[in-house]
C-alpha cells in the first residue's frame, strides 16, 4: 500500500474527498470478485471510496466530474471564477438503446437487401413472413431484436411483418402482392433488390454496439475536446478496472500531453520568512517567456514577493505534470494564511525542502512521464522583457 501512495503522492489524500488507502484495498477486492470489466453505478463507487451518497450528489464528491477541459480549466459560479484540475475517475453513460428505435442508415438497408437475397436462394419471390422467420435466426444481425420503429419497452417482441414492411418502404424496396390458394400475401421480388446489390456488391459492416438491446457504455467525456456526454437523468457508471487504474495514477492524461509547453518556475523572497524563520517559496507558471516577465514585474510591484529571486525555471509539456505532483510531495510545507494562495506558496528549509531539491524532484517527475524539459534563463528574455523584469535576481 505504501508503494501505491508513493506513486500517487501522499498529498492526494487532502485533494480528494475520501481516504485513498482503504479505497485502493476495497477496489482491489471488487476486481477479484466481479472482474475488471464490470460496470458499477456511481452510488456503488461512493460506497467503495467511503464517501457516502451525500458527498456524491451535493457534496465534495459531486465535483469529481465537473469539468470541461482535458487538463485544467475555469468554471464560474455565482460570479466567482475558480480553476479546477482533472483528477476525476473516468465515468460512463449507458445509452438506453434497449428502449429506443435503432438507427436507420444506408448500411442497414444494404445489409437487409443482402440478407433477403440470401434467404431467397434461387427463388424469384419470397413472402414477408418467410423473410421475417429467416431474419429471426440471424443472431449476428440486429434483426432478432429490431422490434419496431418506435420505442418498444417489451424487448421480447420480435420483428413483425409490419415492421419489415416499414423497413422496406424506407429502403425503397418494393413489396409485391401475391396470391397463393386464393389468399393474398405480400413479398419481395429479386429485381427489387437490384439497386442495393449493385451499389453494395458485399454487405457493409455494421457497428453492432449501435444495434443491441444490451446496455452499451460510452465514456462520458471526449479526451480530445473535453465534451461531456452526461445529459442529466442518465445513470452514471464506472468501469471497475478503470477505477483501479485511476487510484494507482489519478493523472493518467498527463502522459499524453506533450504538445503544449509552459514554463514552471520557483521564486523566493529574501525578506519573507515563516514563524520558524524558513524562507517562503512560490511555485508558479506562465505560458511563455513574455508572460513570465510580466509575472515577475507583478511580484516586484506588489507585497507578495517585493524582492523576487528566480530560483529556477523550466519549460515543460504541461504545468500539471509538476504542479499536481509537486503539491503532493510538498503539501506538508504549504503556506495557508489568509490572502496567500495555499496552492502555490511553500515553506522552504535547508536541503530537504530547498529550491534545489524541488528542482531535482521536478525534473525527475517530468522524465518519469517520458517528457523532455528545457531550463529557462535570463538570456531567454529580449531587451523589452528584460526591462520589464528589472529588479528580479536570477540564481
C-alpha positions as CSV (number, residue, x, y, z in Angstrom):
1,X,0.0,0.0,0.0
2,X,2.9,2.4,0.7
3,X,4.1,1.9,-2.9
4,X,0.7,2.9,-4.2
5,X,0.6,6.0,-2.1
6,X,4.2,6.8,-3.0
7,X,3.2,6.6,-6.7
8,X,0.3,9.0,-6.4
9,X,1.7,11.1,-3.7
10,X,0.5,11.2,-0.1
11,X,-0.9,14.7,-0.6
12,X,-3.7,13.1,-2.8
13,X,-5.5,12.3,0.4
14,X,-6.1,16.0,1.0
15,X,-7.0,16.8,-2.5
16,X,-9.7,14.1,-2.9
17,X,-12.6,13.6,-0.6
18,X,-12.1,10.1,0.6
19,X,-9.4,8.1,2.3
20,X,-7.3,6.7,-0.5
21,X,-5.6,3.7,1.2
22,X,-8.8,1.8,2.2
23,X,-10.4,2.7,-1.2
24,X,-7.5,1.0,-3.0
25,X,-8.0,-2.2,-0.9
26,X,-11.8,-2.1,-1.5
27,X,-11.5,-1.7,-5.3
28,X,-8.8,-4.5,-5.5
29,X,-11.2,-6.8,-3.6
30,X,-14.0,-5.8,-6.0
31,X,-11.8,-6.6,-9.0
32,X,-11.1,-10.1,-7.7
33,X,-14.8,-10.6,-7.0
34,X,-16.5,-9.3,-10.2
35,X,-13.6,-8.7,-12.6
36,X,-12.1,-5.6,-14.2
37,X,-14.7,-5.4,-16.9
38,X,-17.6,-5.0,-14.6
39,X,-19.6,-1.8,-14.5
40,X,-20.9,-0.3,-11.2
41,X,-23.1,2.7,-10.5
42,X,-22.0,6.0,-9.1
43,X,-23.6,5.1,-5.7
44,X,-21.6,1.9,-5.6
45,X,-18.5,3.9,-6.4
46,X,-19.3,6.2,-3.5
47,X,-19.6,3.2,-1.2
48,X,-16.2,1.8,-2.5
49,X,-14.5,5.1,-1.9
50,X,-16.1,5.5,1.5
51,X,-17.5,9.0,0.8
52,X,-21.3,8.3,1.1
53,X,-24.2,9.4,-1.0
54,X,-24.4,12.9,0.5
55,X,-20.9,13.6,-0.9
56,X,-21.9,12.1,-4.2
57,X,-25.0,14.2,-5.1
58,X,-24.4,17.5,-3.4
59,X,-21.2,17.3,-1.5
60,X,-17.5,17.4,-2.5
61,X,-17.6,14.2,-4.5
62,X,-20.0,15.7,-6.9
63,X,-17.2,17.9,-8.2
64,X,-15.2,14.9,-9.3
65,X,-16.8,15.0,-12.7
66,X,-17.5,18.8,-13.0
67,X,-15.0,19.8,-15.7
68,X,-14.9,20.7,-19.4
69,X,-11.3,20.5,-20.5
70,X,-8.6,17.9,-20.6
71,X,-6.1,19.3,-18.2
72,X,-7.2,22.4,-16.4
73,X,-10.0,25.0,-17.0
74,X,-12.1,27.6,-15.4
75,X,-15.7,27.4,-14.1
76,X,-17.7,30.5,-13.0
77,X,-20.2,30.1,-10.2
78,X,-22.1,33.0,-8.6
79,X,-19.8,35.4,-10.3
80,X,-16.7,33.8,-8.9
81,X,-14.1,32.2,-11.2
82,X,-12.4,29.1,-9.9
83,X,-9.9,26.9,-11.6
84,X,-10.0,23.2,-11.3
85,X,-7.9,20.3,-12.3
86,X,-8.6,16.9,-14.0
87,X,-8.4,14.5,-11.1
88,X,-11.6,12.7,-11.8
89,X,-12.0,9.0,-12.5
90,X,-13.4,8.2,-15.9
91,X,-17.1,7.6,-15.9
92,X,-19.6,6.3,-18.5
93,X,-23.1,6.6,-19.6
94,X,-25.2,3.7,-20.9
95,X,-27.4,4.8,-23.8
96,X,-30.9,3.3,-23.4
97,X,-30.8,1.5,-26.8
98,X,-32.9,-1.3,-25.2
99,X,-35.9,1.1,-25.3
100,X,-35.1,3.2,-28.4
101,X,-35.5,2.6,-32.1
102,X,-32.4,1.5,-33.9
103,X,-30.7,3.9,-36.3
104,X,-31.6,3.7,-40.0
105,X,-28.7,4.1,-42.3
106,X,-27.9,3.1,-45.9
107,X,-25.6,0.4,-44.4
108,X,-28.6,-1.1,-42.6
109,X,-30.7,-1.1,-45.8
110,X,-27.8,-2.7,-47.8
111,X,-27.3,-5.4,-45.2
112,X,-31.1,-6.1,-45.3
113,X,-31.1,-6.4,-49.1
114,X,-28.2,-8.9,-49.0
115,X,-29.8,-10.9,-46.2
116,X,-33.1,-11.1,-48.1
117,X,-31.3,-12.2,-51.2
118,X,-29.5,-14.9,-49.2
119,X,-32.9,-16.1,-47.9
120,X,-34.3,-16.2,-51.5
121,X,-31.7,-18.5,-52.8
122,X,-32.6,-19.3,-56.4
123,X,-36.2,-18.1,-56.0
124,X,-37.6,-15.0,-57.7
125,X,-40.0,-14.1,-54.9
126,X,-40.2,-14.7,-51.2
127,X,-43.1,-13.8,-48.8
128,X,-42.7,-11.3,-45.9
129,X,-43.5,-13.9,-43.4
130,X,-40.7,-16.2,-44.7
131,X,-38.3,-13.2,-44.6
132,X,-39.2,-12.4,-41.0
133,X,-38.7,-16.0,-39.9
134,X,-35.3,-16.1,-41.7
135,X,-34.2,-12.8,-40.2
136,X,-35.1,-14.0,-36.7
137,X,-32.4,-16.7,-37.0
138,X,-29.6,-14.3,-37.8
139,X,-28.1,-13.7,-34.4
140,X,-25.1,-11.8,-35.9
141,X,-27.6,-9.2,-37.2
142,X,-29.8,-6.7,-35.4
143,X,-33.0,-8.3,-36.9
144,X,-33.9,-10.6,-34.0
145,X,-34.3,-7.6,-31.6
146,X,-35.3,-5.0,-34.1
147,X,-38.8,-5.0,-32.6
148,X,-40.3,-1.8,-34.0
149,X,-39.6,1.7,-35.5
150,X,-40.9,3.4,-32.4
151,X,-39.8,2.8,-28.8
152,X,-40.9,-0.6,-27.5
153,X,-40.4,-1.4,-23.9
154,X,-41.2,-5.1,-24.4
155,X,-37.8,-6.5,-25.5
156,X,-39.2,-10.0,-26.2
157,X,-41.4,-8.7,-29.1
158,X,-39.6,-9.9,-32.3
159,X,-39.7,-8.2,-35.7
160,X,-43.3,-8.3,-37.2
161,X,-44.1,-8.3,-40.9
162,X,-45.4,-4.7,-40.4
163,X,-42.0,-3.7,-39.0
164,X,-40.3,-5.4,-42.0
165,X,-42.8,-3.6,-44.4
166,X,-41.8,-0.3,-42.9
167,X,-38.1,-1.0,-43.3
168,X,-38.6,-2.0,-47.0
169,X,-40.6,1.2,-47.6
170,X,-37.8,3.3,-46.1
171,X,-35.2,1.5,-48.3
172,X,-37.4,2.0,-51.4
173,X,-37.6,-1.8,-51.8
174,X,-41.0,-2.6,-53.5
175,X,-43.4,-5.1,-52.0
176,X,-45.4,-7.2,-54.4
177,X,-48.8,-8.6,-53.9
178,X,-49.1,-12.4,-54.4
179,X,-51.9,-14.9,-54.3
180,X,-51.5,-18.4,-53.0
181,X,-54.5,-20.7,-52.9
182,X,-56.7,-17.7,-53.2
183,X,-55.1,-15.9,-50.2
184,X,-53.5,-12.6,-50.7
185,X,-50.0,-12.1,-49.4
186,X,-47.0,-9.7,-49.8
187,X,-43.4,-10.4,-50.6
188,X,-40.3,-9.2,-52.3
189,X,-39.1,-9.9,-55.9
190,X,-35.4,-10.3,-56.6
191,X,-35.4,-7.4,-59.0
192,X,-36.5,-5.1,-56.2
193,X,-33.1,-5.6,-54.6
194,X,-31.0,-4.8,-57.6
195,X,-30.2,-1.2,-56.8
196,X,-28.8,-2.0,-53.3
197,X,-27.0,-5.1,-54.5
198,X,-25.3,-3.1,-57.3
199,X,-24.3,-0.2,-55.0
200,X,-23.0,-2.6,-52.3
201,X,-21.6,-5.8,-54.0
202,X,-20.9,-7.1,-50.5
203,X,-22.8,-6.3,-47.3
204,X,-21.2,-3.5,-45.3
205,X,-20.1,-4.0,-41.7
206,X,-22.5,-2.8,-39.1
207,X,-21.4,-1.4,-35.7
208,X,-23.3,-3.9,-33.6
209,X,-22.8,-1.7,-30.5
210,X,-25.5,0.5,-32.1
211,X,-27.8,-2.4,-32.7
212,X,-28.1,-4.3,-29.5
213,X,-30.6,-4.4,-26.6
214,X,-27.8,-4.8,-24.1
215,X,-26.6,-1.7,-22.3
216,X,-23.8,0.0,-24.2
217,X,-21.4,2.1,-22.2
218,X,-19.6,5.1,-23.6
219,X,-17.0,7.2,-21.9
220,X,-18.8,10.3,-20.6
221,X,-16.2,12.7,-21.9
222,X,-14.2,13.1,-25.1
223,X,-10.5,13.1,-24.4
224,X,-9.8,15.3,-27.4
225,X,-12.4,18.0,-26.8
226,X,-13.3,17.6,-23.2
227,X,-17.0,17.4,-24.2
228,X,-19.2,15.8,-21.5
229,X,-21.8,13.2,-22.5
230,X,-23.6,13.4,-19.2
231,X,-27.0,14.8,-20.2
232,X,-28.7,14.6,-16.8
233,X,-31.1,12.0,-15.7
234,X,-28.8,9.3,-17.2
235,X,-27.3,6.8,-14.8
236,X,-23.6,7.2,-14.4
237,X,-21.5,4.0,-14.4
238,X,-17.8,3.4,-13.7
239,X,-15.7,0.6,-15.0
240,X,-14.1,-1.3,-12.1
241,X,-10.8,-1.7,-14.0
242,X,-10.6,2.0,-14.9
243,X,-11.4,2.8,-11.2
244,X,-8.5,0.6,-10.1
245,X,-6.1,2.2,-12.6
246,X,-7.2,5.7,-11.6
247,X,-6.5,5.0,-7.9
248,X,-3.0,3.9,-8.9
249,X,-2.5,7.1,-11.0
250,X,-5.2,9.8,-10.8
251,X,-3.5,11.8,-13.5
252,X,-3.1,9.4,-16.5
253,X,-3.7,12.1,-19.1
254,X,-0.6,13.9,-18.2
255,X,1.3,11.2,-20.1
256,X,-0.5,12.2,-23.3
257,X,0.3,15.9,-23.1
258,X,3.5,16.6,-25.0
259,X,2.3,19.3,-27.5
260,X,1.7,22.4,-25.3
261,X,4.7,23.8,-23.5
262,X,4.5,26.0,-20.4
263,X,7.1,27.5,-18.0
264,X,7.1,26.4,-14.4
265,X,9.2,28.5,-12.1
266,X,10.2,28.8,-8.4
267,X,10.5,32.3,-6.9
268,X,11.7,33.2,-3.4
269,X,11.9,36.4,-1.5
270,X,14.8,37.1,0.9
271,X,12.6,39.3,3.1
272,X,9.8,36.8,3.6
273,X,10.1,34.2,6.3
274,X,7.7,32.0,8.2
275,X,7.4,32.0,12.0
276,X,10.1,29.3,12.1
277,X,12.4,31.5,10.1
278,X,12.3,29.4,6.9
279,X,12.1,31.2,3.6
280,X,8.9,31.2,1.6
281,X,9.0,29.7,-2.0
282,X,6.3,30.3,-4.6
283,X,5.7,27.8,-7.4
284,X,4.1,29.5,-10.4
285,X,3.6,29.0,-14.1
286,X,3.4,31.1,-17.3
287,X,2.6,30.4,-20.9
288,X,5.8,31.7,-22.3
289,X,8.8,33.9,-21.6
290,X,6.8,37.1,-22.3
291,X,4.2,36.3,-19.7
292,X,6.9,35.1,-17.2
293,X,8.5,38.6,-17.4
294,X,5.1,40.1,-16.7
295,X,4.6,37.8,-13.7
296,X,8.0,38.8,-12.3
297,X,7.1,42.5,-12.6
298,X,3.8,41.8,-10.8
299,X,5.7,40.2,-7.9
300,X,8.2,43.1,-7.8
301,X,5.5,45.7,-7.7
302,X,3.4,44.1,-5.0
303,X,3.8,43.0,-1.4
304,X,3.6,39.3,-2.4
305,X,7.2,39.0,-3.5
306,X,8.7,42.5,-3.3
307,X,12.3,41.3,-3.9
308,X,11.8,38.2,-6.1
309,X,14.6,35.8,-6.7
310,X,14.1,33.3,-9.5
311,X,15.5,30.1,-8.1
312,X,14.8,28.1,-11.3
313,X,12.5,28.0,-14.4
314,X,12.0,25.1,-16.8
315,X,9.8,24.7,-19.9
316,X,7.7,21.5,-19.7
317,X,4.9,19.9,-21.8
318,X,2.2,20.9,-19.2
319,X,2.3,22.5,-15.8
320,X,0.1,19.8,-14.3
321,X,2.9,17.3,-14.6
322,X,4.7,19.4,-12.0
323,X,2.0,21.3,-10.1
324,X,-0.1,18.4,-9.1
325,X,2.8,16.1,-8.2
326,X,5.0,18.7,-6.6
327,X,2.0,19.8,-4.5
328,X,1.7,16.2,-3.3
329,X,5.3,16.0,-2.3
330,X,5.5,19.4,-0.6
331,X,1.9,19.6,0.7
332,X,3.0,19.5,4.3
333,X,5.1,22.6,3.7
334,X,2.3,24.6,2.1
335,X,1.6,28.1,3.5
336,X,-2.2,28.6,4.1
337,X,-2.6,32.1,5.5
338,X,-5.4,34.5,4.7
339,X,-4.6,36.3,1.5
340,X,-1.9,33.9,0.4
341,X,-2.6,31.2,-2.2
342,X,-2.3,27.9,-0.3
343,X,-1.8,26.0,-3.5
344,X,1.4,27.7,-4.6
345,X,3.3,29.0,-1.5
346,X,5.7,26.6,0.2
347,X,7.9,26.9,3.3
348,X,11.5,26.2,2.4
349,X,14.2,24.9,4.7
350,X,17.7,23.6,4.2
351,X,18.5,20.6,2.0
352,X,15.2,18.6,2.1
353,X,12.9,21.5,1.3
354,X,15.3,23.6,-0.6
355,X,14.7,25.1,-4.1
356,X,17.4,22.8,-5.4
357,X,15.7,19.7,-4.1
358,X,12.4,20.9,-5.6
359,X,14.0,21.3,-9.0
360,X,15.5,17.8,-8.7
361,X,12.1,16.4,-7.9
362,X,10.5,18.4,-10.7
363,X,12.9,17.1,-13.4
364,X,12.5,13.5,-12.2
365,X,8.8,13.8,-12.4
366,X,8.9,15.1,-16.0
367,X,11.3,12.4,-17.1
368,X,9.2,9.7,-15.4
369,X,6.4,10.6,-17.8
370,X,8.7,10.3,-20.8
371,X,8.8,14.1,-21.4
372,X,11.7,16.4,-22.0
373,X,12.3,19.8,-20.4
374,X,14.4,22.8,-21.0
375,X,15.9,25.2,-18.5
376,X,14.9,28.8,-18.9
377,X,17.4,31.5,-18.1
378,X,17.6,35.3,-18.1
379,X,19.2,35.1,-21.5
380,X,15.9,33.9,-23.0
381,X,14.5,37.4,-22.4
382,X,14.8,40.0,-25.1
383,X,15.6,43.6,-24.2
384,X,12.0,44.6,-23.7
385,X,11.2,41.6,-21.5
386,X,14.5,42.1,-19.5
387,X,13.4,45.7,-18.8
388,X,10.0,44.5,-17.6
389,X,11.6,42.1,-15.2
390,X,14.2,44.5,-13.9
391,X,14.9,44.1,-10.2
392,X,14.4,40.3,-10.3
393,X,17.6,38.4,-9.4
394,X,18.3,35.1,-11.2
395,X,20.1,32.3,-9.3
